[in-house]
């Protein structure tokens, strides 16, 4: 590490933390079921819509045989779990979703 960070800088950053929810999406046993492509397209449409509405702040599909994606959601964990339970891929058993409360720092972004 080449950047020096002071205790005061850490405390200042920690004081800006806000609650979010982390949704971890794992591929489920029905990933390759009949009609999977159409169901996954509806999942993608729903996730992009949630992103456009501000419910998902960061959306990261994952290119893995086990992990389908990660989403940082702007709603409490209980609400995020309810939202994700209604996802087409979750309902079809194609994706399993874990939701965890987390904290983030407003203004953090992905590099362009």
For each residue, the residues with C-beta under 8 A, 3 or more apart:
1:
2:
3:
4:
5: 9 10
6: 9 10
7: 10 11
8: 11 12
9: 5 6 12 13
10: 5 6 7 13 14
11: 7 8 14 15
12: 8 9 15 16
13: 9 10 16 17 105
14: 10 11 17
15: 11 12
16: 12 13 105 106
17: 13 14 103 104 105
18: 103 104 105 106
19: 76 101 102 103
20: 57 72 73 74 101 102 103 104
21: 72 73 74 75 76 77 79 80 99 100 101 102
22: 70 71 72 73 99 100 101 102
23: 70 71 72 73 80 84 97 98 99
24: 67 70 97 98 99 100
25: 62 67 68 69 70 71 84 89 95 96 97
26: 66 67 68 95 96 97 98
27: 31 64 65 66 67 68 94 95 96
28: 31 89 93 94 95 96
29: 93
30: 33 36 92 93 94
31: 27 28 36 94 95
32: 36
33: 30 36 39 92 93 94
34:
35: 38 39
36: 30 31 32 33 39 40 92 94
37: 40 41
38: 35 41 42
39: 33 35 36 42 43 88 89 92 94
40: 36 37 43 44 88 89 94
41: 37 38 44 45
42: 38 39 45 46 88
43: 39 40 46 47 87 88 89 94 95
44: 40 41 47 48
45: 41 42 48 49
46: 42 43 49 50 87 88
47: 43 44 50 51 56 59 69 71 87
48: 44 45 51 52 59
49: 45 46 52 53
50: 46 47 53 55 56 71 73 83
51: 47 48 54 55 56 57 59
52: 48 49
53: 49 50
54: 51 57 74
55: 50 51 73 74 75 83
56: 47 50 51 59 71 72 73 74
57: 20 51 54 72 73 74 104
58: 70 71 72 110
59: 47 48 51 56 69 71
60: 69 70 71
61: 68 69
62: 25 67 68 69 70
63:
64: 27 67 68
65: 27
66: 26 27
67: 24 25 26 27 62 64 70
68: 25 26 27 61 62 64 89 95
69: 25 47 59 60 61 62
70: 22 23 24 25 58 60 62 67
71: 22 23 25 47 50 56 58 59 60
72: 20 21 22 23 56 57 58 102 104
73: 20 21 22 23 50 55 56 57 80 83 99
74: 20 21 54 55 56 57
75: 21 55 79 80 83
76: 19 21 79 80 101
77: 21 80 81 99 100 101
78: 81 82
79: 21 75 76 82 83
80: 21 23 73 75 76 77 83 84 99
81: 77 78 84 85 97 99
82: 78 79 85 86
83: 50 55 73 75 79 80 86 87
84: 23 25 80 81 87 90 97 99
85: 81 82 90 91 97
86: 82 83 90 91
87: 43 46 47 83 84 90 91 95 97
88: 39 40 42 43 46 91 92
89: 25 28 39 40 43 68 92 94 95
90: 84 85 86 87 93 94 95 96 97
91: 85 86 87 88
92: 30 33 36 39 88 89
93: 28 29 30 33 90
94: 27 28 30 31 33 36 39 40 43 89 90
95: 25 26 27 28 31 43 68 87 89 90
96: 25 26 27 28 90
97: 23 24 25 26 81 84 85 87 90
98: 23 24 26
99: 21 22 23 24 73 77 80 81 84
100: 21 22 24 77
101: 19 20 21 22 76 77
102: 19 20 21 22 72
103: 17 18 19 20
104: 17 18 20 57 72 108
105: 13 16 17 18 108
106: 16 18
107:
108: 104 105
109:
110: 58
111:
112:
